[in-house]
């Protein structure tokens, strides 16, 4: 997979290292020339330039890339890069970093953003996940705010315990994606029996989220 990352700060660099370690081809674009001399990013290709400039993106033939990640510390830059990648080069998938949660509403398909990643929101979700057993926690916003990834930790007094996944009337527009049990993830089947402490991950639309919450919490004894 070919990935272009705009911004070689701590976030962009960390993403680049992980992707290279997983055998992906990564190009980092940054305006600071000194970034390219770093020794902690072996295997990463570099271009010193402004990813907001159309000529720079044309030079790297951005249309040949599978994913564009806008990871700078400036929300305006991240929006412009995502918009150019999607509208001018038809990049299949764009990921935009949201620095200021107040700007999150702009990171949608109107600006060419497929997935908006808000570090404050993710940290809040992780905190809530640690303390809110029995509540539905939103982890990630996907596909321009039209789809969420959510998590539910089954309380040990839940009426879900002992029931098979296939016998629970999950809402439409809601898909159960994975279950984590004893720190081990597995793909769920209709015959799997729910146990206390299970972490259940769903993909859901905003409209189905409240129905899912009622389904899960209504089963608590």
C-alpha positions in Angstrom: 0.0 0.0 0.0 1.3 3.5 -0.9 0.7 6.1 1.8 1.4 9.8 1.7 1.7 11.5 5.1 1.5 15.3 5.3 3.4 16.5 8.4 6.5 14.9 9.9 5.9 15.9 13.5 5.5 13.4 16.3 2.1 12.1 15.0 3.1 11.8 11.3 6.4 10.2 12.2 4.9 7.7 14.5 2.4 6.7 11.8 5.2 6.4 9.2 7.3 4.2 11.4 4.4 1.8 12.0 3.5 1.6 8.3 7.0 1.0 7.2 7.4 -1.7 9.8 4.3 -3.3 8.2 5.9 -3.3 4.8 4.0 -0.3 3.4 5.5 2.3 1.1 5.4 5.7 2.8 6.2 9.2 1.6 6.5 12.0 4.2 5.9 15.5 3.0 7.0 18.4 5.3 8.0 22.0 4.8 11.1 21.8 7.1 14.2 20.6 5.2 15.9 19.4 8.4 13.2 16.7 8.9 14.6 14.6 6.0 18.0 14.1 7.8 16.4 12.3 10.8 17.8 8.9 11.6 14.7 7.5 13.3 12.7 7.1 10.1 14.6 4.5 8.1 12.8 3.3 5.0 10.6 6.4 4.6 10.7 8.5 1.4 10.8 12.3 1.8 9.7 15.3 -0.1 10.4 18.8 1.3 7.5 21.0 0.3 4.1 22.3 1.1 1.4 19.6 0.8 -1.2 22.3 0.3 0.3 23.3 -3.1 -1.1 21.5 -6.1 2.2 21.5 -7.9 3.8 19.6 -5.0 1.1 16.9 -5.1 1.4 16.7 -8.9 5.1 16.2 -8.6 4.7 13.1 -6.4 1.8 11.8 -8.6 -0.6 11.6 -5.7 -3.2 9.8 -7.9 -1.0 6.7 -7.5 -1.3 6.6 -3.7 -3.9 4.5 -1.9 -4.2 6.6 1.3 -3.4 10.2 2.2 -2.9 11.0 5.9 -3.1 14.7 6.9 -1.2 14.7 10.2 0.0 18.3 10.7 -0.7 20.4 13.8 -2.8 22.8 11.7 -6.4 21.9 11.1 -6.6 24.2 8.1 -3.7 22.5 6.4 -5.2 19.0 7.1 -8.5 20.0 5.5 -6.9 21.5 2.4 -4.6 18.5 1.9 -7.6 16.1 2.3 -9.7 18.1 -0.1 -7.0 18.3 -2.8 -6.3 14.5 -2.4 -9.9 13.6 -2.9 -11.1 16.2 -5.4 -8.0 16.7 -7.6 -6.4 13.2 -7.5 -9.2 10.8 -6.6 -7.3 9.2 -3.7 -9.4 6.4 -2.4 -9.0 7.0 1.3 -8.1 10.1 3.3 -7.5 10.4 7.0 -7.5 13.8 8.7 -6.0 14.7 12.1 -8.3 17.0 14.1 -6.2 19.1 16.5 -9.0 21.3 17.9 -12.2 19.4 18.8 -14.2 22.5 17.9 -13.2 22.0 14.3 -14.3 18.4 14.1 -17.6 19.2 12.4 -15.6 20.4 9.3 -13.8 17.1 8.8 -16.4 15.5 6.5 -16.9 14.6 2.9 -17.4 18.2 1.9 -13.7 18.6 2.7 -12.7 15.2 1.3 -12.1 13.6 4.7 -13.1 9.9 4.9 -11.9 9.3 8.5 -11.4 12.1 11.1 -9.2 11.2 14.0 -9.4 13.5 17.0 -6.8 12.8 19.6 -8.8 14.5 22.4 -11.9 12.5 21.5 -9.9 9.3 21.4 -8.3 10.0 24.8 -11.7 10.8 26.2 -13.1 7.6 24.8 -10.3 5.6 26.3 -10.9 7.2 29.7 -14.6 6.5 29.4 -13.9 2.9 28.3 -11.8 2.4 31.4 -14.5 3.6 33.8 -17.8 3.3 32.0 -18.5 -0.5 32.1 -22.0 -1.0 30.9 -22.2 2.1 28.8 -21.7 2.5 25.0 -18.5 4.3 24.2 -17.9 6.0 20.9 -14.3 5.3 19.8 -14.0 6.6 16.3 -15.9 8.5 13.6 -15.7 6.9 10.2 -16.9 7.9 6.7 -17.5 11.6 7.2 -19.5 11.3 10.4 -22.0 8.9 8.9 -20.6 5.8 10.7 -19.2 5.3 14.2 -17.1 2.6 15.8 -18.4 2.0 19.4 -17.5 -0.3 22.2 -19.6 -1.9 25.0 -18.1 -3.7 28.0 -20.6 -6.3 29.3 -21.2 -5.8 33.1 -21.1 -9.0 35.2 -24.8 -8.5 36.1 -26.0 -8.0 32.5 -28.9 -9.9 31.1 -26.9 -10.4 28.0 -24.7 -13.0 29.7 -25.5 -16.5 28.6 -27.3 -15.4 25.4 -26.1 -16.2 22.0 -25.2 -13.3 19.7 -27.6 -14.5 17.0 -30.6 -14.4 19.4 -30.2 -10.7 20.3 -32.3 -8.3 18.2 -29.5 -5.9 17.1 -30.8 -2.7 15.4 -30.7 -2.3 11.7 -27.7 -0.3 10.5 -25.6 -1.8 13.2 -23.0 -4.5 12.7 -21.2 -6.4 15.5 -17.5 -6.5 14.4 -15.5 -8.1 17.1 -15.4 -9.4 20.7 -12.4 -9.2 23.0 -12.4 -11.7 25.8 -9.5 -12.2 28.2 -7.4 -9.8 26.0 -8.0 -12.0 22.9 -10.1 -10.7 20.0 -12.2 -13.0 17.8 -14.8 -12.5 15.1 -18.2 -13.2 16.5 -20.6 -15.8 15.2 -24.3 -16.2 15.9 -23.6 -19.2 18.2 -21.1 -17.4 20.4 -22.3 -17.0 24.0 -21.8 -13.6 25.7 -19.8 -13.5 28.9 -19.4 -10.9 31.6 -16.5 -8.6 30.9 -16.6 -9.1 27.1 -15.7 -6.0 25.1 -18.0 -5.9 22.1 -17.2 -3.6 19.1 -19.8 -2.4 16.7 -20.0 -0.3 13.6 -23.2 1.8 13.7 -24.9 4.8 12.1 -25.8 7.8 14.3 -29.4 6.9 14.0 -28.9 3.4 15.2 -26.6 4.3 18.0 -29.3 5.2 20.5 -31.3 2.0 19.6 -28.1 0.0 20.2 -27.6 1.7 23.6 -31.1 0.8 24.6 -30.7 -2.8 23.5 -27.5 -3.2 25.5 -28.5 -1.3 28.6 -32.0 -2.7 28.6 -30.6 -6.1 29.1 -29.0 -5.2 32.4 -30.6 -6.9 35.3 
